[in-house]
Amino acid sequence: MQYEPQITYDDNLKVWSGGEKSNYFAPHLSIGQIIFREMERHPKLIAQISATEKTVLTREEVRFNAMRVASYMRELGLKQTDIVGLMARNTTHLVAVAYACFFNGVPFHSLNISYEQETIEKLFRITRPRLIFCDGDEYERVLAAAETLQLDSTIISMRHHPFGCLRIQDILTTPIEDNFQPSQLEQGPNQTLAILCSSGTTGVPKAVTATNSQNCIFPGFLVTTNVVQYTHSTLDWFSGLSSIINAGVFSTTNIIADNDFAPAFMCRMVPEYKIGLVFQCPSHMAMLANCPEFEDADLSSIEHYIFGGSRCSLDVQKRVRSRLQGGLIFSYSITELNGTGTLNLHFDEKPNSVGRPVAGNKIKVINEEGVALGPHEVGEVCLFNGQHWAGYYGNPEETRLIRDSQQWFHTGDVGYVDEDGFLFIEDRRKDMLKYHNIMYYPNEIETVISQMPNVAEVCVFGVWNAVNGDEAAACVVKRHGTNLVAQDVSDFVKEHIGAKYKELHAGVIIVDDLKRSGNGKTNRRANKDHFLNVQKIKRL
């Protein structure tokens, strides 16, 4: 391995450190300025290939397209205090939109295409974007949200264009501003680069600011000019944002696809494009490991296979590792950190660990009283990077809850650090669940089920599945004297909830009463254990 973090441990503070971080570029340069300069240096290199749209763009072509979009934004009068909305798949010209925002110092707020209408409106109510780029597939929903919120927004379609709408191809005809140069940032490296979506301590989505700091550039020892990289993550995930930043900064070739993730398709893509660097979420990783084509696929070109974002079964990790000549790397972070937190560069020696802190980062584990714990003691994982963070956009209250006065991020994840400084994540303190890396909360589903006239009480929880992540399941108490079966509940949720990832994929059981804690409150973990035990008995 080309890189080994210099891990130190402070026995008094109970803190593990990855050492000092050095910038690759002058610290005053914005991400947009760095990418603009690096694309000028390597104009003829292939910047991007779409495996689904069959397009190929050089770095020069991407740079000119980005300047055209940026010039269009300047003609509209967009300022660095404005927001650009995104709700789009990885199509050919999405990179031009992202780089245009970087060049102008205008942050984009990216939403996942799976979000239901209420969530779209909640998020855009926070940032109120003046310009929105979306796929034609989501155009009507975005338009409806803009009308409901009374946004004065221009909406531009990226693919499958509805009749009469403004298309990205129209924007790419914009003349480039004379002597075009990236804008100077009014707040320097502390200025917001992008706004992604996450969740805090409640089920209301949060708009997470990402800073223009070079901390968001992936560790360069894994990325070189001759690398071909691939991720299926869209720009609402940090892995998607990081991927296009890496491609711009390190002159890699970025492979994209705008289809739903298909493991067999990936098995064909890897040898066709000689993909050497993969960023993948665990659900896609499990789908890949379980598909029939996996065992015979030629994965020999992959030098680094990086995964993270949620739990992944050790069995799936080992199956993927067995097919790689290069390394399998578990990465851990939270969106709020604005960069990579830890990396496991020693999977064979420390399987299932998310690794040790990268340069510039520190980790500690605390108990419920906030006291730091030593090696092998289990508690809440906290992260520190010493970087400026603007917090949740428009939500200082939630910002204070996740980052304390000493600038430590409280992740809500439970884990421990071993004697060698390797972090292991055991569970999540929060009730928040992830299905295909899309976050949701049990109480959202409980609210829907409670509307059923025959339901007295309900407890929803996640049952982990290697492919899907946290599948929702429910224990339901029926009202006395009524008839209710499990299928009734599943059907009702499917009918009344707007997102597939919130359906009861793991099932339902009808119970006489819910499991409760000593104070009478519903005990989610105890109900989950009871559900799993009932399911186990059924299988016997």
C-alpha positions in Angstrom: 0.0 0.0 0.0 1.4 3.4 -0.9 0.2 5.2 2.2 0.3 4.5 5.9 -1.3 7.0 8.3 0.8 8.1 11.2 -1.5 7.1 14.0 -0.9 8.5 17.5 -2.9 7.9 20.7 -3.2 10.4 23.6 -3.7 8.3 26.6 -4.8 11.3 28.7 -7.4 12.6 26.3 -8.3 9.2 24.9 -8.0 10.5 21.3 -6.6 8.8 18.2 -5.1 11.1 15.6 -4.2 10.6 11.9 -1.5 13.3 12.0 -1.3 16.5 10.1 -2.9 17.0 6.7 -1.0 18.7 3.9 -2.8 20.4 1.1 -2.0 19.4 -2.5 -2.7 23.0 -3.7 -2.3 26.5 -2.4 -4.8 26.8 0.5 -6.3 30.0 -0.8 -7.5 28.3 -4.1 -11.2 27.3 -4.3 -12.2 23.9 -5.6 -13.5 25.6 -8.7 -10.2 27.4 -9.3 -8.2 24.2 -8.8 -10.4 22.2 -11.3 -10.3 25.0 -13.8 -6.5 25.1 -13.8 -6.1 21.4 -13.8 -8.4 21.0 -16.8 -6.5 23.6 -18.7 -3.3 21.6 -18.1 -4.7 18.3 -19.5 -7.2 19.3 -22.2 -7.0 16.2 -24.4 -7.4 13.6 -21.7 -10.7 11.8 -21.5 -12.7 13.3 -18.7 -15.9 11.3 -18.7 -17.6 8.3 -20.4 -21.3 7.6 -20.0 -21.7 3.8 -20.2 -25.5 4.2 -20.7 -25.7 7.3 -23.0 -22.6 6.3 -24.9 -21.0 9.7 -24.8 -17.3 10.5 -24.4 -16.0 14.0 -23.3 -12.5 15.3 -23.1 -11.5 17.6 -20.3 -11.4 20.5 -22.7 -15.0 19.7 -23.7 -16.2 19.5 -20.1 -14.4 22.7 -19.2 -16.0 24.6 -22.1 -19.4 23.2 -21.3 -19.0 24.2 -17.7 -18.0 27.7 -18.7 -21.1 28.0 -20.9 -23.4 27.0 -18.0 -21.5 29.3 -15.7 -21.9 32.2 -18.2 -25.7 31.4 -18.4 -25.8 31.7 -14.6 -24.0 35.0 -14.6 -26.4 36.3 -17.3 -29.3 35.4 -14.9 -27.5 37.4 -12.2 -26.9 34.6 -9.8 -24.9 35.7 -6.8 -22.7 33.6 -4.4 -25.5 33.9 -1.9 -28.0 32.2 -4.3 -28.6 28.4 -4.5 -28.9 26.1 -7.5 -31.1 23.1 -7.0 -30.3 19.6 -8.4 -32.4 16.5 -8.7 -30.8 14.4 -11.3 -29.2 11.1 -12.3 -25.6 10.9 -13.6 -26.2 12.1 -17.1 -23.6 13.4 -19.6 -23.9 17.1 -18.8 -24.5 17.0 -15.0 -20.7 17.4 -14.5 -20.9 20.7 -16.4 -23.6 22.0 -14.1 -21.6 21.0 -11.0 -18.4 22.6 -12.3 -20.2 25.7 -13.3 -21.4 26.1 -9.7 -17.8 25.6 -8.5 -16.5 28.2 -11.0 -19.1 30.8 -9.9 -18.9 30.1 -6.2 -22.6 29.3 -6.2 -23.5 26.3 -4.0 -25.9 23.6 -5.4 -28.4 21.8 -3.2 -28.8 18.2 -4.5 -31.8 16.0 -3.7 -32.2 12.3 -4.3 -34.5 11.3 -7.1 -36.3 8.8 -4.8 -37.6 11.5 -2.5 -41.4 11.8 -2.1 -43.1 15.1 -2.8 -43.4 16.2 0.8 -39.6 15.8 1.2 -38.8 17.7 -2.0 -40.9 20.6 -0.7 -39.4 20.5 2.8 -35.8 20.6 1.4 -36.4 23.3 -1.2 -38.3 25.4 1.3 -35.0 25.5 3.3 -32.7 26.7 0.4 -35.2 28.2 -2.1 -33.1 27.7 -5.2 -33.3 30.3 -8.0 -32.3 27.8 -10.7 -33.1 24.1 -10.7 -31.7 21.3 -12.9 -33.7 18.1 -12.9 -34.3 15.1 -15.0 -37.5 15.2 -17.1 -38.6 12.1 -15.1 -38.9 14.4 -12.0 -39.8 17.6 -13.8 -43.5 17.7 -12.8 -42.7 17.0 -9.2 -40.1 19.8 -9.1 -42.4 22.2 -10.9 -45.2 21.4 -8.4 -42.8 22.0 -5.5 -41.7 25.4 -7.0 -45.3 26.5 -7.4 -46.3 25.4 -3.9 -43.4 27.2 -2.4 -43.9 30.2 -4.7 -40.3 30.0 -5.9 -39.1 32.3 -8.7 -37.1 29.5 -10.1 -36.0 28.6 -13.7 -36.2 24.8 -14.2 -34.0 23.1 -16.7 -34.3 19.5 -17.8 -31.3 17.2 -18.0 -32.9 14.2 -19.8 -36.2 12.9 -21.1 -37.3 16.5 -21.7 -41.0 17.3 -21.3 -42.4 19.3 -24.3 -41.7 23.0 -24.1 -39.3 22.9 -21.2 -35.9 24.5 -21.1 -33.2 21.8 -21.8 -29.6 21.5 -20.8 -28.8 21.5 -24.5 -30.3 25.0 -24.8 -28.0 26.2 -22.0 -24.9 24.8 -23.7 -25.4 27.2 -26.6 -24.7 30.2 -24.3 -21.7 32.2 -25.4 -18.8 32.0 -23.0 -18.1 35.3 -21.2 -15.1 37.1 -22.5 -11.9 36.3 -20.6 -13.8 33.9 -18.4 -12.2 33.1 -15.1 -13.5 31.4 -11.9 -14.9 33.8 -9.4 -13.1 34.8 -6.3 -14.9 33.4 -3.2 -16.3 36.1 -1.0 -15.5 34.0 2.1 -12.5 32.1 0.8 -12.1 28.4 1.7 -14.9 28.8 4.3 -17.5 29.4 1.7 -20.1 26.8 1.1 -19.3 24.5 -1.9 -22.5 22.4 -2.0 -25.5 21.4 0.1 -26.2 17.7 0.5 -29.0 16.0 2.3 -28.7 14.2 5.6 -30.7 13.8 8.8 -30.1 15.1 12.3 -31.7 13.9 15.5 -35.3 14.1 14.1 -36.9 12.8 10.9 -36.9 16.2 9.2 -34.3 16.2 6.4 -31.3 18.5 6.9 -29.5 20.5 4.4 -25.8 19.8 5.1 -23.3 22.4 3.9 -20.0 21.2 2.4 -17.2 23.7 2.6 -14.8 24.8 -0.2 -11.9 23.4 1.9 -9.5 21.0 0.3 -10.5 18.5 3.0 -13.2 17.3 0.5 -10.5 16.1 -1.9 -10.1 12.4 -1.5 -6.6 11.2 -0.3 -4.4 11.5 -3.4 -2.4 8.3 -2.8 -5.4 6.4 -4.3 -5.9 8.7 -7.3 -3.6 9.4 -10.3 -4.1 10.8 -13.8 -4.2 7.3 -15.4 -7.0 6.0 -13.1 -10.4 5.1 -14.5 -13.0 5.6 -11.7 -16.6 4.6 -11.2 -19.4 5.3 -8.7 -23.1 5.0 -9.1 -23.7 7.6 -6.4 -25.5 10.7 -7.5 -24.5 14.2 -6.3 -26.8 14.1 -3.3 -24.3 11.7 -1.7 -20.9 12.8 -0.6 -19.3 9.9 -2.6 -20.9 11.3 -5.7 -19.7 14.8 -4.9 -16.2 13.5 -4.1 -16.1 11.6 -7.3 -16.5 14.6 -9.6 -14.1 16.6 -7.5 -11.5 13.9 -7.8 -12.0 13.6 -11.5 -11.5 17.4 -11.9 -8.6 17.7 -9.5 -6.6 14.6 -10.4 -7.5 14.3 -14.2 -9.0 10.8 -13.8 -11.5 9.3 -16.3 -14.9 9.2 -14.7 -17.3 6.4 -15.8 -21.0 7.3 -15.2 -24.3 5.6 -15.8 -27.9 7.0 -15.5 -29.7 3.7 -15.0 -30.8 2.1 -11.8 -27.9 0.2 -10.4 -27.6 -3.2 -12.2 -24.8 -5.5 -10.9 -24.6 -7.5 -14.2 -24.1 -4.2 -16.1 -21.3 -3.3 -13.7 -19.7 -6.7 -14.3 -19.5 -5.8 -18.0 -18.4 -2.2 -17.4 -15.3 -3.0 -15.3 -13.4 -4.9 -18.1 -14.8 -2.8 -20.9 -13.5 0.4 -19.5 -10.6 -1.0 -17.4 -12.0 0.5 -14.2 -9.4 0.8 -11.5 -11.1 2.7 -8.7 -14.6 1.9 -7.4 -16.6 3.9 -4.9 -19.6 1.9 -3.8 -22.3 1.8 -1.1 -22.8 -1.5 0.7 -26.2 -2.3 -0.8 -24.8 -2.1 -4.3 -21.8 -4.1 -3.1 -24.1 -6.9 -1.8 -26.1 -6.9 -5.0 -22.9 -7.3 -7.0 -21.7 -10.2 -4.8 -25.0 -12.0 -5.1 -25.5 -11.7 -8.8 -24.9 -14.7 -11.1 -22.4 -12.9 -13.3 -20.1 -12.0 -10.3 -18.1 -15.2 -10.1 -17.1 -15.1 -13.8 -16.6 -11.4 -14.1 -13.2 -10.0 -15.0 -12.4 -7.6 -12.1 -8.7 -7.7 -12.5 -8.4 -4.0 -13.4 -9.7 -2.9 -10.0 -6.8 -1.7 -7.9 -8.9 -0.1 -5.1 -12.5 -1.0 -4.2 -13.7 1.5 -1.6 -17.1 1.1 0.1 -18.9 2.8 3.0 -21.9 4.8 4.1 -23.6 2.0 6.1 -23.1 -1.5 7.4 -22.0 -4.4 5.2 -22.0 -8.0 6.1 -18.6 -9.5 6.6 -19.6 -12.4 4.3 -20.2 -9.9 1.4 -16.9 -8.1 2.1 -15.0 -11.4 2.0 -16.7 -12.5 -1.2 -15.8 -9.3 -3.0 -12.3 -9.3 -1.5 -11.7 -12.9 -2.9 -12.3 -11.6 -6.4 -9.9 -8.6 -6.2 -6.3 -8.5 -7.0 -6.2 -5.0 -5.5 -7.4 -3.8 -2.2 -10.8 -3.7 -0.5 -11.0 -0.5 1.5 -13.7 0.2 4.1 -14.3 4.0 4.5 -16.2 5.7 7.3 -17.4 9.3 7.6 -20.5 11.4 8.0 -21.7 13.9 5.5 -21.1 16.7 8.0 -17.4 16.0 8.1 -16.9 17.2 4.5 -14.4 14.5 3.8 -13.1 11.0 4.6 -13.0 10.2 8.3 -11.3 6.8 8.4 -9.9 4.2 5.9 -9.2 0.5 6.5 -6.1 -0.2 4.3 -5.6 -3.6 6.0 -8.8 -5.5 5.4 -7.0 -8.9 5.5 -5.6 -8.2 9.0 -8.6 -6.2 10.3 -11.8 -7.4 8.5 -14.9 -5.4 9.2 -13.1 -2.5 10.7 -13.7 0.9 9.1 -10.1 1.7 9.7 -8.0 4.4 11.2 -8.3 8.2 11.0 -6.8 9.8 7.8 -4.5 12.7 8.1 -6.1 15.8 9.6 -8.7 13.8 11.5 -9.1 12.6 15.1 -11.6 10.2 16.7 -12.7 9.4 20.2 -15.4 7.2 21.8 -17.5 8.6 24.6 -19.9 7.2 27.1 -23.4 8.6 27.9 -21.9 11.2 30.3 -19.5 12.4 27.5 -16.4 10.9 29.1 -13.8 9.7 26.6 -13.2 5.9 26.6 -10.1 3.9 26.0 -9.3 1.0 23.6 -12.0 -1.7 23.3 -14.6 0.3 25.3 -17.9 0.8 23.5 -19.6 4.1 23.2 -20.6 6.9 20.7 -18.0 7.6 18.0 -17.0 11.3 17.6 -15.0 12.8 14.8 -12.9 16.0 14.5 -11.3 17.6 11.5 -10.5 21.1 12.7 -12.2 22.5 9.6 -14.8 25.3 9.3 -18.3 24.0 8.9 -21.3 26.3 8.2 -23.6 23.8 9.7 -27.1 22.7 8.6 -28.3 25.4 6.2 -30.8 27.6 8.0 -30.9 25.3 11.1 -28.5 26.5 13.9 -30.4 24.5 16.5 -29.7 21.1 14.9 -26.1 22.3 14.1 -25.4 22.7 17.8 -26.8 19.2 18.5 -24.4 17.4 16.2 -21.2 19.5 16.8 -20.2 20.5 20.3 -18.4 23.6 21.5 -15.0 21.8 21.1 -15.9 21.2 17.4 -16.3 17.4 17.8 -19.0 15.8 15.6 -21.2 13.4 17.5 -22.1 10.7 14.9 -24.7 8.8 16.8 -22.9 5.6 15.8 -21.8 3.1 18.5 -18.4 1.5 18.3 -14.9 1.0 19.7 -11.3 1.4 18.8 -8.9 -1.5 19.2 -5.3 -1.4 20.5 -4.0 -0.7 17.0 -6.2 2.4 16.4 -8.7 0.6 14.2 -12.3 1.7 14.5 -15.2 -0.8 14.6 -18.8 0.3 14.2 -21.3 -1.9 16.1 -24.7 0.0 15.7 -26.4 3.3 15.4 -27.7 5.2 18.4 -30.2 7.0 16.3 -33.4 5.5 15.1 -32.5 6.6 11.6 -32.5 3.7 9.1 -31.0 3.4 5.6 -32.5 1.5 2.7 -30.3 1.5 -0.4 -28.4 4.3 1.4 -31.6 6.5 1.5 -32.3 7.6 5.0 -35.7 7.3 6.7 -37.2 7.1 10.1 -39.5 4.5 11.7 -41.9 7.1 13.1 -42.8 8.2 9.6 -44.2 4.7 8.9 -45.7 4.4 12.3 -47.7 7.5 11.6 -49.2 6.0 8.5 -50.0 2.6 10.2 -51.7 4.4 13.1 -54.2 5.8 10.6 -55.7 2.3 10.2 -58.9 2.1 12.1 -58.1 -1.4 13.4 -54.7 -0.5 14.8 -54.2 0.2 18.5 -50.4 0.5 18.7 -47.5 0.0 16.4 -43.7 -0.2 16.6 -41.6 0.0 13.4 -37.9 -0.9 13.3 -35.3 -1.9 10.7 -34.2 -5.5 10.0 -30.9 -5.5 8.3 -30.6 -7.1 4.8 -27.2 -7.5 3.1 -28.5 -6.2 -0.2 -31.1 -3.5 0.8 -29.8 -2.3 4.1 -32.4 -1.6 6.8 -35.7 -3.1 5.7 -38.7 -1.8 7.7 -40.7 -4.2 9.8 -43.5 -3.7 12.3 -45.1 -5.2 15.4 -48.8 -4.2 15.4 -51.4 -4.4 18.2 -54.9 -4.6 16.8 -57.9 -2.9 18.4 -59.9 -5.2 20.6 -62.7 -7.0 18.8 -61.5 -6.1 15.3 -59.9 -8.3 12.6 -56.5 -7.5 11.3 -53.9 -9.6 9.6 -50.3 -8.8 8.7 -51.0 -8.4 5.0 -53.6 -5.7 5.7 -50.9 -3.6 7.3 -48.3 -4.2 4.5 -50.9 -3.3 1.8 -52.0 -0.2 3.7 -48.5 1.2 3.9 -47.8 0.4 0.3 -50.9 2.3 -0.7 -50.5 5.3 1.5 -46.8 6.0 1.6 -45.0 7.8 -1.2 -41.6 6.0 -1.3 -40.8 2.4 -2.0 -37.9 2.5 0.5 -40.4 3.1 3.3 -42.5 0.0 2.6 -42.5 -2.9 5.1 -40.1 -5.0 3.1 -39.1 -7.2 6.2 -42.7 -8.0 7.1 -45.3 -7.5 9.9 -46.5 -9.5 12.9 -49.6 -9.0 14.9 -48.9 -9.0 18.7 -51.0 -8.8 21.9 -48.9 -6.0 23.3 -45.7 -4.2 22.5 -42.5 -4.7 24.4 -41.8 -1.8 26.8 -39.1 -0.4 28.9 -39.4 0.0 32.7 -40.8 3.4 32.3 -43.6 2.1 30.1 -42.2 3.6 26.9 -42.1 1.4 23.8 -38.8 -0.5 23.5 -37.9 -0.5 19.8 -35.0 -2.9 20.2 -37.0 -5.4 22.3 -39.8 -5.4 19.7 -37.3 -6.0 17.0 -35.8 -8.9 19.0 -39.3 -10.4 19.4 -40.1 -10.0 15.7 -36.8 -11.8 14.8 -37.5 -14.6 17.2 -41.1 -15.1 15.8 -39.6 -15.2 12.2 -37.0 -17.7 13.3 -39.7 -20.0 14.8 -41.7 -19.8 11.6 -38.7 -21.0 9.6 -38.2 -24.0 11.8 
